[in-house]
């Protein structure tokens, strides 16, 4: 039965959802049409029904739609299969199984959260892997140019930096080496969630003239950390920290604050602004005539590191020409763990959201055959990955 045509025998009070005054569904949310959703609660029975065991009753979940228990089998099956974080409240659920957004709720910090249709997520990921080809085509040029640009900035005095332009090579280095997210000022202010463009002095600790650690809380409360041993970057970061007081306050004499943003710059009207993802995207468009966004770097390098790890496994004789299914699965697990260690996320997220599903399927057919083709040179590995993804995505 089509769940969009449920009547009041199973689902009641449908008119409540179309009522503009309904407090459960905010009219200001532009991501969905309120008429496409029902109010929703998950209910676990407090007691056993007569004739039921406690064990079976605990497993049972009832779905309350607009104040009444849903009994339609297709609908209850869909809702049984839908994972919703336990802390979400004020839930609404899509009437249709094909709706792009399936569930909307409010988390414990009062933020609206969206659970998307798996089919939509798969299509979105496919587009993401298609789009990342543009970065793969230019990645070697970007890496080489970035190395030269950093050395050029290092030869400047802090007072002669051209801002925000001279920030961009430093940020690109962090994108390609540390794989941090780009950052968003609103998330930093509202959620204490940071990224590259919102880094503050307190997020950087120096251990020696060349060795330092960048550590901060990022998306979903995950601690992002990278320790680098790079004299050029250490000097550049110290330069940024030493000028951060002036860039944040307009007063060079102001003492350093641990909460000064290192990528803040003074605007023509004497205001102060953080560099944004748009600055980076515009740079790539102007310099390489390509649509390249900061987000693409994590996706590209996630796949790059999977091949890098496969190459290492091959040369350690940990792969065989013929492998059992369990061994293939262990290899994929090892790759996912390696990628997640580079991206500061979980193996599950790396596999689901960063490793190209078509590339992963190819690897799973015969890890040994793919690994044997991966070149040793880092630039050649980029070229190999680019050709592979291009072929898979044509």
N, C-alpha and C positions, 0 to 999 in steps of 0.2 A: 504494500500500500504506500502511496506517495505521502510522505510525512508533511508536505505542505498543505494537505487537504484534510487533516484531522478535524473531526467535528467535536462538539461539546460532550459527546458520550465518553470520550477518553480525555479530552483536554478542554478545560473550561476557562471562562473569563478572558477569551481572546481579545475582546474589545478593550481590555485594560492596556494592552500593548499599543494600541493605536491612539490611546488617549494622550494628548500632548502634555498633560499634567502629571503623567505617571512618573514618580520620582526615581524609580529603579533604572530607567533608561534615559541617560542625558541627551537632550536634543542638540547639544553643542558638539557632540562627537560626530565628525564628518566621515568616519570610516565605515559607517553602516547605516542601513535604513531600519528604523525601529520596528516597522511593520513586518520585517523578515525574521523577527526574534520572539521567543517566549521567555517569561521569567522562569527561573529554574532553581531547584534545590535537590541535593542528594540526601537521602534519608536512610540511615541504618536503623533497623528495629532495635528498640530497647529490650524487648522480651522475645522469647521463642513463641512462635505460633504452636497451637496444639498439634501434636504429631510430628513436629520438626525437631531435629537435633540442634543443639546450640551451635555446633560447628557449621552446619549448613546455613543456619540463620544468620550467622555473623558474615558469611560470604555474600549474602543477598543485599543488594542495594536497590532502593526504590527511587524512582525519578518523579519529583513533583513538578509538574508543568502548569503554570498559572493557577496554582493552588490545589490541583488535583493530581492523583497518581496516574502516570501514563501506563497504559496497558498494551498499546500497539506494539507488536513484536519487532517490526523493522526499526521503529524509533528506539525502543528500549535496548535493542542490540547495538545500535549506534552509540547510545549514551553509555552503555556498559563498557564499550571499547575506548571511550574518550578519556584520556588522562587529564585531570584537572588538579593542579597543586592544592593540597588540603587547606592552605591559608586563604585562598581566594573567596571573596564574598560578593554579594550583590550580583549573582550570576545571571546571565541571560544566554540562551542557546538558540542556534539557528533552526528555523523550521525545516529547511531543506538540507539534505545530506551533501548537496553540491555547492552550497554557499561557500564563498572564499573564506569568510571568518565563521568558525563553528561555535566558539564560546568566547564571551567577554566577561571579565570579572575585575574586581578591585583587590589589589594586594594589601599587605599589612601596613604599607606606607601611603595608602590612599591613591595609588597610581592605577590607571586602567591598563589591563593586560589582555592581549589578544591571542587566542589559540586558533591557528589556521588549519584549513583543510589540507590533509597530507598530499592530495593531488596538486593543489595550488603550490605547496612548498616545493614539490618535485619539479614543477615547471619553472618556478622562480630560480631554483638552483641550476637548472639546465641553462637558463638565460645567463646566469652568473658565470658559468663555465664558458659559455660562448663569448661573453664580453671580455673575459680575462685574456683572450687571444691577443687583443690589442697591446696589452702589457708585455706578453711573451715575445711579441715581435720586436719590441724596443728595449727589452730588459738589459741586454748586454751594453747597449749604448748608454742607458741610464746609469748603470753601475760604473762604467768608465768615466762618464761625464761627472758623476757625483764625486768620485775620488779627486778629480782635478779641481772641482769647485770648492771642496773643503780645504784643500791646500791654499787656494787663492784667498779664501776668507781668513785663514790663519795668518797670512802675511799683512793683514790690515790691523790698524789700531782700533780699539773698541769705539772710539769717538768718530771713526770714519766709516763705520758699518752702514750699509744702505738697507734700511729697514722699511718694510718687512722682507724684501727680496733676499737678503743674506741669511734669513732664517731658513729659507726653503731647502737648500742643500743639507742642512743639519737635520731637518725633519725627514727628508727623503732617506738619509742614512739610517735613521731610526726605524723607518718603515721597512727597509730592506734587510737590516741586520738584526734588529730587536723584535720585529714583527708585532709591535704594539699597535693598538687601535689609535686612530687619529685623534680622538677626543672631541668633546663638545662642551662649550661653556655652560650651557643650561644644565647638563647632567652634573657638571662639577658643582654648580651652585645648589642644585636641588637634591642631589643624591650622593654627594661626595664621591662621585665616580669620575676617574680621571683618564686621560689619554695623552698623546704626545703634545698636542697644542695647548693643553691645560696643565702641563707639568709645572710644579713649583720648586723653589729652592730646596725645600725640605725632602723632596723625593730623590735627591742625588747625594750620595755619600762617597767621598774620596778615600781611597786606601793607600795610595801612593801617587807620585806624579803622573802615572799613566793608567792606574787601575782605579775603577770606580764602579758603583752599583746604582742603578736606577730602580726604585721600587715604589709602587703605588697601588692603591685599590682601584680596580677597573670595573668593567661591566659585570653586573650580577655579584658584586662583592668579591670578585676573584683578585687575589694578590698577583700583580704582574711584577716580575723581577728579572733583571739581566745584569750580569757583571761582565764588564768589558775591560780589556787591557789594550788601550789604544791611545797613544800619546797625543795624536792630533785631536781626537774627540775630547779627551780630558782637558786640553788647553782651550778648546772652543767652549765647552760647558762652563769652565771657570770664567771665561770672558763674559758669557751670558749672565752668569750669576752676579758678577761684579758690576754689571750695568743694569741689573734688574730693578734696583731701587729707583734709578732715574726713569726707567721706562714705565714703571708702575705708578710713580708718584710725581714725576716731573722734577724732582729735586735730587740732584746727584749727591748731595751731602747726607741724604737720608740713610740711616743705617740699614743694613740688610735685614729683611724680614723672611722667615722661613716660608711664608705664604705668598711671596712675590712670584708672579708668573715669569718664567724665563723667556717666553715667546710673546711678551707684551711689547707694543711699540707706540710711539706718540703719533697722533694724527695731526693733519695740518691745522685743525682748530684747537690744538693743545689738549685734545682728549686722549684717551688711552684705550687701545683695542688689542684683542688677541688675534693672532693669525688664525685663519679658518680653513676648513677643507676646500672651500672654493678657491682660495689662493693657490693651493697645490694643484687642483684640477686645471685651473687657468694656466699655470706654468707648463704643465704637460701638453696642453692644447697648443700653446704658443711655441714651445720649444720643439715638440715632436710631431705636431699636427695630428694628434691622436686623442681619442676619448679615453683617458686613463684617470681613475679615481683612487684615492688613498686606500679604500676598502679592498681593491683588487690585489694589493700586495700580500695580504694574509692568505688569500686564496691561492695565488700563484706559488708562494713559497711553501704553503702546505703541501702542494703536489710535488714541488721541487725536493722537499725534504723526504717525502716518501721514496722517491727514486734514489736519493742520496743514501738512504738507509738500506734499500734493496741492493744497491751497489756494494755497500759494506758487508752485508750478509753473504753476498756471492763470493767476495774475495776472502771471506773467513771460512769458506766451504760449509756454510750453514744451509745451503739450498741444494736440492737434488734435481736431476733431470725429470725424474718421476716422483711426485710427492703425493702422499695420502691426503685426503680431504682435511683431516685433523691437522696435518702439518701445514697445509695451505692456510687454514684458518689461524693457526698460531703465527704464521708469517705476517698475515694481515693485521693481527692484533699487535704484533711487535712494531709494525710500521705506524699504526694508529697511535701507539704509546709514544713513539719517537716524535711524530708530528705534534702531538699534544704538548710535549715538553718544550717544543719550540714556540708554540702559539699561546702558551699559558691558558690552556683549556683542558677538557677531558678527552680521552681517546674516543668516546662515543660521539662527542660534538665534532671532533676532527674528522671522523669517518663520515658522519652524516651531513656536515655543513661545509667542509673545506676540501676534502679529497674528491676529485672528479669521479662521479659514479661510473662513467664509461671507462675511465682509466683503471679504476679499481677492478671492474669486471674483467678487463683485459689481463691485469696482473694475476687475478685469481685463476684464470685458465691455465697459466703456466708461469709461476714466478721466476723460475730458473731462466726461461727463454728471454723474458723481458730484462732481467737483471744482467744477463750476459751481454746485452747490447748497450748498456749504459756506459758512456765514456768516463774516464777518470777525471779529466779536466773540468773545472767548475763551469767555465763558459760553455764548453761543449755539452755539459749536462743541461744547461738552459736551452741550447739549440735542440737537443734531443727531445726534451719535454715539449717545446713549442711545436715541433714537427709531429709529435705523437698526438697532442691535443688537437692540432689542426686537422689531422687525418680522421680522428675519431668524431670530430664535430662537423665535418663537411656533409 
